[in-house]
Amino acid sequence: MEMRHATVNAPERWLAHHPENDVVLFFDPSRLQTTARRFLAGFPGLVSYAVKANPLPAVIDNLAAAGITAFDVASPAEIDLLRARLPAAVLHYNNPVRAARETDHAIRRGVRSFAVDDGAELEKLVARLPAGAEIAVRFKLSAPSAAAYDFASKFGASPEAAVALLARVAAAGFTPSLTFHPGTQCTDPQAHARHLAAAADIARKAGVRLARINVGGGFPAPRGEERPPLAPIFAALREGLAVHFPDTPPALLCEPGRALVAEAFTAAVRVRALRSDGAVFLADGIYGLFAELPLVGSLAPARAVDASGRPRRAPGRSARLFGPTCDSVDEWPDPVPVPEDLAEGDWLLFENMGAYSLPTVTRFNGYGDHALVTLMPPA
Ligand SMILES: *Cc1c(COP(=O)(O)O)cnc(C)c1O
């Protein structure tokens, strides 16, 4: 996708002058850098960016400019992307399942930190990794966290299995660590803290002194009216470390995807048609930038503007929103408010669209085309 640069700081002004577009994603680099600096200042450890949330080169470059030096990668392609942009970056390969040749590729490219949640996968690593490499055992707790969706159904060893895996990591001469992921968009500060308590217990039972705990991602981003704060989560982590590791605290690492990148993008989507039953058909939907909606719930537009960029201010009505394809799942999971005077050709603007939007866009039914515009403050 070609990136266009615009020296305006409001999407409305750009839209008014580019009528040929129907779906536009606006990137605000200064907002991305501000969020990154907030993480770097608040999190008590190393901040690594989970590349899968948004692998756009401009995102990687701006995070690096803000001071992010570490990246969580999950595939050879993500490793190559990072090595091409930032040859000196620290990479963590925390997808716990890898083909042997994927691991070999990572080793050749200088990756020295890996997550694992299974005995057979661990033996593949033990046979390949250079001595001293970090192996973080990924565990999960049975009680679900207050997350938008659960990350424990696919990955993570039970605490009992993690004890055995961690002991094997240490005995084989690798740097022993633990990791978990509380689930994405997790708003409960105690979820991370509960996992820290479990990590202390696992390490004690394994008789292993942990080098590091990777607390994963899952930090919540603003979503619609909700603006969950990060400070209570950072405080709970600081406190959990002091309580559960009073003598020799391991270093902390986090790998946020969503909470770093979501706020930096706004999506503008054209109204294609208004149906006589009041339903609104948009130029993008579940097969485009909005693939996450069935998992995390409807997102209401932040505002509506007409084709010349003027705000629609009429009182709201509740409407069903549909994407453009002929598939009936291409619908917002719940009705959302839109202004009464919304018309064909108008734009709906959705904020906080930077995470898990661009990478999963499909071409289904001939849709999926979008413009990518970088907002620059006027000089
Ligand atoms: C996806 C993923 C992340 C990022 O999760 P967010 O909820 O976007 O913060 C971090 N770590 C691992 C291992 C992941 O798979």
The ligand as a Gaussian input file, in Angstrom:
#p B3LYP/6-31G(d) Opt

LIG

0 1
 C       -0.278000     -10.842000      20.023000
 C        0.748000     -10.976000      21.078000
 C        1.107000      -9.864000      21.836000
 C        0.412000      -8.529000      21.728000
 O       -0.842000      -8.572000      22.323000
 P       -1.720000      -7.232000      22.502000
 O       -2.967000      -7.721000      23.135000
 O       -1.914000      -6.657000      21.153000
 O       -0.944000      -6.328000      23.385000
 C        2.136000     -10.008000      22.739000
 N        2.771000     -11.197000      22.897000
 C        2.445000     -12.299000      22.183000
 C        3.209000     -13.557000      22.393000
 C        1.420000     -12.223000      21.260000
 O        1.084000     -13.309000      20.555000

